[in-house]
Every structure is written in C-alpha cells, then in structure tokens.
Amino acid sequence: MSKAISIRKRNTQSEQSFVAKLIALVAILIALQVSSRTSIADDAPNIVLIIADDMFADDFGFMGNPDVITPHIDRLAAKSARFVNGSVPTSVCSPSLATLLTGLYPHQSGLHFNHPPPGNTAFNQMTSVEEYERARSESFEIIRNLPTLPRILADELNYRSLQTGKFWEGKFSNAGFTEGMTIFKPVPGQEFGGNRTLKNKQLAAHGNGDWGLKIGRETMAPIETFLDDHPSSRKFIWYAPYLPHQPHDSPERFYDLYRKRDSVPEHRIPYYASITQFDETVGQLVEMIEARDLTEKTLFIFVIDNGWEASEERAKARPEEFEHTKTSKRSPFEPGLRTPVLFSWDGVTVAATHDQPVSSIDIVPTILSVLNLDGKHPQLPGINLWNAACGQSTLDADRVLFGEIYPGDAKTLGHPEDHIAYRWAKHRSMKLITVYEQDGSAPWGRYLTEDALYDLETDPDETTNVIDIPAYREQAAFLRTQLDEWWDGTTSELLFSPSPSSSVEK
C-alpha cells in the first residue's frame, strides 16, 4: 500500500510540476502576445491617404507631363515607391472612394453608385429636406455594417482618424472615422459643391461631402487642429479635397502660370490651374507633418479616385457641365481608370518605379499588412504591395486586373448584378470589356454596344476592336475566362445581402 501511495505521490508531484510548467508557458506566450501587440502599436505609422479628385493619370511632372506644374507631388513621388501602372476598379468617385474605405470591389460592398434610390433627379424633385435625408440615409446602413479601414484602425490599434473632403456616406462617423468635416448638412453660401437645391428651393446636402469640401479650397486648418489635438495618438488622415474637380475656379495666380505657355491649349488651362492648386495643398499637408517631426513616423499614400481628361469639343459645347472626354470619367476606358499609386515612409519604403500592374483595391490590404492586421481580414481581394514598396520583392507582371462600371443612380440597394453595365479585365497589353443591357436598353452610357478587345500597346486610345480577329481569339478567350472566374469568386464573398440570383447575364 505504501508503494502505491508513493507512486501516487510521485504522479501527483509530476502532474503539479507539469501544470506549473504549463501555466508558466502560457504566461510567457501571453506576455509575448502582449509584447507583440505593443510592439506593433509602438511601430505603427501615422497614415496620410491623399486622393486626387477627377484627374488624368499622366498629368504630373513625375509621370512625364512637361506642361503641368506639380512640384510638391513630384517631390513626394521622388522619395516614394511609385506604381505607375495602376488602375481603379471603377471610374466614378463614390464607388471608387468606397473601395479605398473597404478594400472591396463595388459589387462586394454593395456601394456601386453615386446616388442611391430613387436617384439624383428624383432627389432634386423632393419637397422637403426631411424627405430627402430620410431617403438618402437608407444607403448609409451599408457602410455602417462594413469593416472599413478607419473602423479597423480604431478597433485594433486605437487610431484617431480624420475625414476631410469627398465622402459620400453621410456623416463621417458612418465609416468609422473618429473625427471629420462631413456631417450631411447643407453649407450656406458654398458655390463649388456640396449642396443641392430641392424643388421648393430648400438647400440640402448633396451627398458628396458638404462641409468637408472646404478642405483645400478654403482651409487646411482642420488637419492642423487634428494633428495638434492628438500629439501622442497614431493618426489616419483621409485627405480627399474637391480638387482638381470642377468647378475649375482656382485663384488667378494659378491661371497665370499657364497663360504664357504656348504648349498648353486654352481648354486645359482651367483644369491645369486646379491641378497646381491641388498640388500646393499637398505641399501644405506634407509641411504640417514635417513641422511636427512626424515624417519618419508617417506613411504617405497617393492615388486618384478616377480619371478626368479635358475635352476641347465638349468644353465649347457645355463649358459649365461636361468638359471631360467621353473616354475618361464614368467610362470603361483607360483615361477613366488609370492612376499612379505612391507609398512613401522615410527610412522604410524604397524610392523606385514599378511597372507591374496594381489596383487601388490593393491599398487597404497593404496598409493592414504594414500593421500586421492582414491575417484578420483574409477575404480582401487585393494584393499586398508592401514588400515591393520596401524593395524586398518584385510584383507579378502577368497579373490580371479587373473592374466594373455602373450607372450613377441605383434603382435598388443590395443588387449590383441588376445594375452592371460593363466589366473589364486587363492582362499585359490586352484589355477585354464586356457589355450588359439593362431592361432591354442599350448599355448605360453607350460607351460600347458590344464586347470589345483592345491591344493597348498598338492602340492605346482603344479605337480598334480586335475581338473578331482570329489572331486575337486566344487572348479574348483567356480574358473572358479570367473575368468570369473573378466575378464568380468575388461574388461568393459578398458582404451585403445580395439578391437570390447574383449572376451576370447578357
């Protein structure tokens, strides 16, 4: 019996020793995890996302335009990882900006429109601000229920975030910003955007940014205040000024820079002046960061929301409304889709030019990777550009890029498959655009009436459809398969409530 008792005692002592070691190990792991989280938080940079509004991708000095004056953006680009062959998935502002907030394609987030039901014209015919705000607010539930970038940064790493400029989702807090300028209220006396006039002449918030549109055009003070109010916090700044967006009404000193340049056509002067005004504000923003010794603690990212190309013909016909070419904003063509993407963090990113294809869909997953948060959001469809930005890897030149074009107005919420007008895929120099009718009508915008394949190397203006030429049959089939696989794969991870049938049919 004593032997049995002795064995039990030894077993008990052994078990106690094992438990003690296990507890100690767990304690070490917890300590390491806490230490890791603290390390991530300590090393996490401030993030400044600069978004140009309605701008052609090549209209910068660093992109090779010898006429446009952009010294401050060129300076930022000179020390950036420069991804010069970037695209946005869609060529109009609201859904493109939603991609930068969510890291999702428009059909995944459900934010594929500028104007929710019943649409822009119907909003203008409403007879009370209350009716308008109630109708418009229904769509805000979409962004409130998505894991947006500012929401993730606040929840995971206690970032403070500031919204300025363009923002289509009602009050800034709907997207998880801790502070902001847009409050979904009209701005008395503001003539450059942000307001709409209802049928009874009452002012209402247009829905594109209201008070936020003052940034860059009238003031930069909210950014300075935000920086000074949170000196010890990690900060995310959304700088999306209404520039160089119309109205191109920059102060005369910006016009004067171009009036004596014989190489600048007259119809481009207002647009170029707005670009240089925008560039000056970027310089002011960077200077704010530098003046507070935050440069080595700040990641700057630069992108365009969608393309815009000045049109001489349309400027003469309707100078107050439609000055952009038909192949730029809203269209499935390259002038509406292309953008450079810049990443600059002093001492971390490597200044270099990258020719491989990238997309604005890559920006959110790249930011999350910098913060070691990418593993928590594996459903994002973009790729991580960070290793390439730091000079540690090379991107895939054979990557296929994808995108989608929708009407500006949505008839219903939660049914992007009912609204799709064009889908596109690009692989190296080849680009396929597929078209879709709505209610038996010609495709929205009449940019194309049938599917088209373009060889961008020999036909950069996308004027010659080679889809029926036998020599291009293989490329067309490849891109069509890629496009369908992309759509099927991404629609299987929709984050809103889709309709029972979410397939795309001709």
C-alpha positions in Angstrom: 0.0 0.0 0.0 2.8 2.4 0.9 4.3 1.7 -2.6 1.0 2.6 -4.2 0.8 5.7 -2.2 4.4 6.6 -3.1 3.6 6.1 -6.8 0.5 8.3 -6.4 2.6 11.0 -4.7 5.2 10.9 -7.4 2.5 11.1 -10.0 0.8 14.0 -8.2 4.1 15.8 -7.9 4.8 15.2 -11.6 1.4 16.4 -12.5 1.8 19.5 -10.4 5.2 20.2 -12.0 3.7 19.8 -15.4 0.8 22.1 -14.6 3.2 24.6 -13.2 5.3 24.5 -16.3 2.2 24.7 -18.5 1.0 27.8 -16.6 4.4 29.4 -16.9 4.5 28.6 -20.6 1.0 30.1 -21.1 2.1 33.2 -19.1 5.2 33.6 -21.4 3.0 33.2 -24.5 0.5 35.8 -23.2 3.4 38.1 -22.4 4.9 37.6 -25.8 1.5 38.3 -27.4 1.0 41.4 -25.4 4.6 42.5 -26.2 3.9 41.8 -29.9 0.8 43.9 -29.8 2.6 46.6 -28.0 5.4 46.5 -30.5 3.0 46.7 -33.4 1.3 49.7 -31.8 4.6 51.4 -31.0 5.9 51.0 -34.5 2.7 51.7 -36.4 3.0 54.8 -38.5 0.6 57.6 -39.0 -1.2 57.2 -42.3 -2.0 60.0 -44.7 -4.1 59.0 -47.7 -4.1 61.7 -50.4 -6.7 61.3 -53.0 -6.9 63.4 -56.2 -10.4 64.0 -57.4 -11.0 63.7 -61.2 -7.5 63.8 -62.7 -5.8 62.2 -65.7 -3.1 59.7 -64.6 -0.3 61.3 -66.6 -0.9 64.9 -65.5 2.0 65.1 -63.1 5.6 66.1 -63.7 6.8 62.7 -62.3 4.5 60.9 -64.8 6.1 62.7 -67.7 3.8 65.7 -68.4 6.2 68.6 -69.2 3.5 71.3 -69.0 1.6 70.7 -65.8 3.2 72.2 -62.6 3.2 69.8 -59.7 6.4 70.4 -57.7 5.1 69.2 -54.3 3.6 65.9 -55.6 6.7 65.4 -57.7 8.8 65.8 -54.5 6.7 63.2 -52.7 7.0 60.9 -55.7 10.7 61.3 -55.8 11.1 59.5 -52.5 8.2 57.1 -53.0 7.7 53.6 -54.2 6.0 54.6 -57.5 3.5 52.1 -59.0 2.9 53.9 -62.3 0.6 51.3 -64.0 -2.2 51.4 -61.5 -6.0 51.3 -62.1 -9.1 51.9 -60.1 -11.8 49.3 -60.4 -14.5 51.8 -61.4 -14.3 55.3 -63.0 -16.6 57.4 -60.9 -15.9 58.9 -57.4 -18.4 57.4 -54.9 -17.8 53.7 -55.6 -14.1 54.3 -56.2 -13.8 56.0 -52.8 -15.7 53.2 -51.2 -13.1 50.8 -52.4 -10.4 52.9 -50.6 -12.5 52.7 -47.4 -13.4 49.0 -47.6 -10.8 47.2 -49.8 -13.7 45.7 -51.7 -14.9 45.8 -55.2 -18.2 47.8 -55.6 -20.2 44.6 -56.2 -18.8 43.1 -53.0 -19.5 46.1 -50.7 -22.8 47.0 -52.4 -21.6 50.6 -52.9 -21.6 50.7 -56.7 -23.5 54.0 -57.2 -23.1 57.8 -56.7 -26.8 58.1 -55.8 -29.0 55.5 -54.1 -32.7 55.1 -54.9 -34.6 56.9 -56.2 -31.7 58.7 -57.9 -30.2 62.1 -58.4 -33.1 63.7 -60.4 -35.7 62.3 -58.1 -33.8 63.7 -55.1 -33.8 67.1 -56.7 -37.6 66.9 -57.1 -38.3 66.3 -53.4 -40.1 69.0 -51.5 -38.6 68.8 -48.0 -35.2 68.3 -46.5 -36.6 65.7 -44.1 -37.9 63.6 -47.0 -34.6 63.8 -48.9 -32.4 63.0 -45.8 -34.7 60.0 -45.0 -34.4 58.6 -48.5 -30.7 59.2 -48.8 -29.9 57.8 -45.3 -31.2 54.3 -46.2 -27.9 53.6 -48.0 -25.8 54.6 -45.1 -26.5 51.3 -43.3 -24.3 49.6 -45.9 -21.1 51.4 -44.8 -22.1 51.2 -41.1 -22.1 47.5 -41.3 -18.7 47.0 -43.1 -15.3 46.7 -41.6 -13.9 49.9 -43.0 -10.3 51.0 -42.8 -10.8 53.7 -40.2 -13.0 51.4 -38.2 -10.4 48.6 -38.2 -7.6 51.1 -37.3 -9.6 52.4 -34.3 -10.8 49.0 -33.1 -7.5 47.1 -33.4 -4.8 49.8 -32.7 -6.7 52.7 -31.2 -6.0 55.1 -34.1 -7.6 58.5 -34.3 -8.9 59.2 -37.8 -9.9 62.4 -39.6 -12.2 62.6 -42.6 -11.8 65.6 -44.9 -13.0 66.3 -48.4 -15.0 64.0 -50.6 -17.2 61.5 -48.7 -20.5 60.0 -49.9 -21.7 58.1 -46.9 -23.4 60.7 -44.8 -21.8 61.8 -41.5 -18.1 60.9 -41.2 -18.7 58.5 -38.3 -20.8 56.2 -40.5 -17.5 54.9 -41.9 -15.8 54.7 -38.5 -13.8 58.0 -38.6 -13.4 59.3 -35.1 -13.5 62.9 -36.4 -14.4 64.6 -39.6 -15.8 67.5 -41.6 -18.7 66.0 -43.5 -21.9 66.0 -41.4 -24.6 65.6 -44.1 -25.9 69.1 -43.7 -26.0 71.9 -46.4 -23.4 74.6 -46.4 -24.9 78.1 -46.8 -23.2 80.2 -49.4 -20.9 77.4 -50.7 -21.0 77.5 -54.5 -18.3 75.0 -55.5 -20.2 71.9 -54.5 -21.7 70.0 -51.6 -25.2 71.4 -51.8 -28.3 70.5 -53.7 -31.4 72.7 -54.2 -34.7 70.8 -53.7 -37.9 71.6 -55.7 -39.1 74.0 -53.0 -35.7 75.8 -53.2 -34.5 74.5 -49.8 -30.9 73.6 -49.5 -29.9 70.1 -48.7 -26.5 68.3 -48.5 -25.7 67.0 -52.0 -24.3 63.8 -50.5 -20.7 64.1 -51.8 -19.0 65.8 -48.8 -20.8 69.1 -47.8 -18.7 70.9 -45.2 -15.8 68.6 -45.9 -15.3 70.1 -49.4 -14.0 73.2 -47.8 -10.7 71.4 -47.3 -8.0 72.6 -49.8 -10.3 75.1 -51.4 -10.9 77.4 -48.4 -8.9 76.0 -45.5 -6.4 73.4 -44.2 -6.9 74.3 -40.6 -8.9 71.2 -39.6 -5.9 69.0 -40.3 -3.6 71.2 -38.2 -6.1 71.1 -35.4 -6.4 67.3 -35.6 -2.6 66.9 -35.5 -2.2 69.2 -32.5 -5.2 67.7 -30.6 -3.7 64.2 -30.7 0.0 64.5 -30.5 0.6 61.1 -28.9 -2.0 59.1 -30.9 -1.5 57.2 -34.1 -3.4 59.1 -36.7 -5.1 58.3 -40.0 -5.9 61.3 -42.3 -8.3 61.0 -45.2 -7.4 63.9 -47.5 -9.8 63.9 -50.4 -10.2 67.5 -51.5 -12.6 68.6 -54.2 -9.6 69.2 -56.4 -8.9 69.3 -59.3 -12.6 68.6 -59.7 -14.8 71.1 -61.4 -15.6 73.9 -61.0 -12.1 74.8 -62.1 -12.3 78.2 -60.4 -8.8 78.5 -58.9 -7.4 81.9 -58.0 -5.9 83.9 -60.9 -2.3 83.3 -59.8 -2.7 79.6 -60.8 -4.2 80.6 -64.2 -1.3 83.0 -64.8 1.2 80.1 -64.5 -0.2 78.7 -67.7 -1.4 81.6 -69.8 2.0 82.3 -71.1 2.8 78.7 -72.0 2.2 78.2 -75.7 2.3 74.4 -75.3 -0.9 74.5 -73.1 -4.2 74.6 -75.1 -6.7 77.1 -73.8 -9.3 74.5 -72.9 -6.8 72.8 -70.5 -5.8 76.0 -68.6 -8.6 75.9 -66.0 -8.0 72.2 -65.4 -4.2 72.6 -65.1 -4.7 75.6 -62.8 -6.8 73.4 -60.5 -4.1 70.7 -60.5 -1.5 73.2 -59.4 -3.8 74.5 -56.7 -4.3 70.9 -55.5 -0.5 70.4 -55.6 0.0 73.4 -53.4 -2.3 72.0 -50.8 -0.4 68.6 -50.9 2.7 70.6 -50.1 1.0 72.3 -47.2 -0.1 69.0 -45.8 3.4 67.4 -46.1 4.8 70.6 -44.4 2.4 70.1 -41.5 3.8 66.6 -40.9 7.4 67.8 -41.3 6.9 70.7 -39.0 5.9 68.4 -36.2 8.8 66.0 -36.7 6.4 63.2 -37.8 7.9 62.5 -41.2 9.8 59.3 -40.1 6.6 58.2 -38.3 4.2 58.8 -41.3 3.2 56.7 -44.3 2.0 58.8 -47.2 -0.1 57.1 -49.8 -1.3 58.9 -53.0 -3.9 57.8 -55.6 -6.6 59.3 -57.9 -10.2 58.4 -57.4 -11.0 58.3 -61.2 -9.6 59.7 -64.4 -10.6 63.0 -66.0 -9.4 64.3 -69.3 -10.1 67.8 -70.6 -12.2 67.9 -73.8 -11.9 70.8 -76.2 -15.0 69.9 -78.1 -17.2 69.4 -75.1 -15.8 72.4 -73.3 -17.1 74.6 -76.1 -20.5 72.9 -76.2 -21.3 72.9 -72.4 -18.5 74.6 -70.5 -20.3 74.6 -67.2 -21.1 70.9 -67.2 -19.2 68.5 -69.4 -15.6 69.3 -70.0 -14.3 65.8 -69.8 -13.8 63.5 -72.7 -16.3 60.7 -73.1 -13.5 58.2 -72.7 -12.5 59.4 -69.2 -14.7 59.8 -66.2 -17.6 57.2 -65.9 -16.3 55.2 -68.9 -14.7 51.7 -69.1 -11.7 53.1 -71.0 -8.2 53.8 -69.8 -8.4 57.6 -69.3 -11.1 57.0 -66.7 -9.4 54.1 -64.9 -5.6 54.7 -64.7 -3.9 56.1 -61.7 -0.4 56.1 -60.2 -0.1 54.8 -56.7 2.6 56.1 -54.3 3.8 54.8 -51.0 6.3 56.9 -49.0 7.6 56.3 -45.5 11.0 57.7 -44.8 13.6 55.1 -44.0 11.2 52.2 -44.8 10.0 52.4 -48.4 12.5 52.4 -51.2 12.2 55.1 -53.9 11.8 53.2 -57.2 9.5 52.9 -60.2 7.4 49.7 -60.5 5.9 49.0 -63.9 3.8 45.9 -62.9 0.0 46.3 -62.8 -1.6 47.3 -59.5 -5.0 48.4 -58.4 -6.5 50.8 -55.8 -8.1 47.6 -54.4 -4.6 46.8 -53.1 -4.3 49.8 -50.8 -6.3 48.6 -47.9 -4.7 45.1 -47.7 -1.3 46.8 -48.0 -2.0 49.1 -45.1 -3.3 46.2 -43.0 -0.1 44.3 -43.8 2.1 47.2 -42.6 0.2 47.0 -39.3 0.3 43.1 -39.1 -3.5 43.1 -39.4 -3.8 41.4 -42.8 -4.3 38.0 -41.3 -7.5 39.1 -39.6 -9.0 40.2 -43.0 -8.2 37.4 -45.4 -11.4 38.0 -47.5 -10.0 41.2 -49.1 -9.5 40.6 -52.9 -6.5 42.9 -53.3 -2.8 42.0 -53.0 -0.2 43.2 -50.6 2.2 45.7 -52.2 4.3 46.4 -49.2 7.3 44.1 -49.8 7.6 45.6 -53.3 7.3 49.1 -51.8 10.2 48.3 -49.5 12.4 46.9 -52.2 12.1 43.3 -51.0 10.3 41.7 -53.9 9.0 42.2 -57.4 5.4 42.1 -58.4 3.9 39.7 -60.9 3.9 41.3 -64.4 1.3 38.7 -65.5 -1.3 39.8 -63.0 -4.8 40.3 -64.5 -6.6 43.5 -63.3 -10.4 43.6 -63.1 -13.1 46.3 -62.8 -16.8 47.2 -63.3 -18.8 50.2 -64.4 -22.3 51.1 -63.2 -24.8 53.9 -63.8 -24.6 56.8 -61.4 -28.0 56.1 -60.0 -29.1 52.8 -58.3 -32.7 51.6 -58.7 -32.4 49.3 -55.7 -29.9 48.6 -52.8 -28.1 45.3 -52.5 -28.5 44.2 -56.1 -25.4 45.3 -58.1 -25.8 42.4 -60.5 -29.0 44.1 -61.7 -27.1 47.3 -62.5 -23.8 46.2 -64.0 -23.2 48.0 -67.4 -19.6 46.9 -68.2 -17.0 44.6 -66.8 -13.3 44.7 -67.9 -10.1 42.7 -67.5 -6.6 43.7 -68.4 -3.6 41.4 -68.9 -0.3 43.0 -70.1 -1.3 44.9 -73.2 -4.7 43.2 -73.8 -8.0 44.5 -72.4 -11.4 43.0 -72.7 -14.6 45.0 -72.0 -17.9 43.1 -71.8 -21.2 45.0 -72.0 -24.6 44.4 -70.3 -28.0 45.7 -71.1 -30.5 47.0 -68.5 -34.2 46.3 -69.1 -33.6 45.6 -72.8 -32.0 49.0 -73.4 -28.6 49.8 -74.8 -25.8 49.6 -72.2 -25.7 52.6 -69.9 -23.7 55.5 -71.3 -23.5 53.9 -74.8 -19.7 53.6 -74.4 -19.9 50.3 -76.3 -22.8 48.3 -77.7 -20.9 45.0 -78.0 -17.9 43.3 -76.3 -14.6 44.7 -77.3 -10.9 43.6 -77.1 -8.2 46.2 -77.4 -4.4 45.8 -77.8 -3.2 48.8 -75.7 0.3 48.5 -76.9 -0.6 49.3 -80.5 -3.9 51.0 -79.8 -3.6 53.0 -76.6 -6.7 55.1 -77.4 -8.9 52.0 -77.6 -10.3 52.8 -81.0 -9.9 49.4 -82.8 -11.9 46.4 -81.6 -9.9 43.3 -82.5 -12.2 40.7 -80.7 -13.2 39.1 -84.0 -9.7 38.9 -85.5 -8.5 35.3 -85.5 -5.1 36.2 -84.3 -6.6 37.6 -81.0 -9.1 34.8 -80.4 -6.9 33.1 -77.8 -6.4 36.3 -75.8 -10.1 37.1 -75.9 -11.0 33.6 -74.6 -8.3 33.8 -71.9 -9.6 37.2 -70.6 -13.2 36.2 -70.8 -12.5 33.1 -68.6 -10.5 35.2 -66.2 -13.2 37.8 -66.0 -15.9 35.2 -65.3 -13.8 33.4 -62.7 -13.0 36.7 -60.9 -16.7 37.6 -60.8 -17.8 34.2 -59.6 -15.1 34.1 -57.0 -15.7 37.5 -55.6 -19.5 37.3 -55.6 -19.2 34.2 -53.4 -17.9 36.5 -50.7 -20.4 39.4 -50.9 -20.6 41.2 -47.6 -24.1 42.7 -48.0 -27.3 40.9 -48.6 -27.5 40.0 -52.4 -30.5 39.0 -54.4 -31.3 35.3 -54.7 -29.7 35.3 -58.3 -26.5 37.2 -58.4 -25.2 36.0 -61.8 -24.4 38.3 -64.6 -26.3 37.6 -67.8 -26.1 39.3 -71.2 
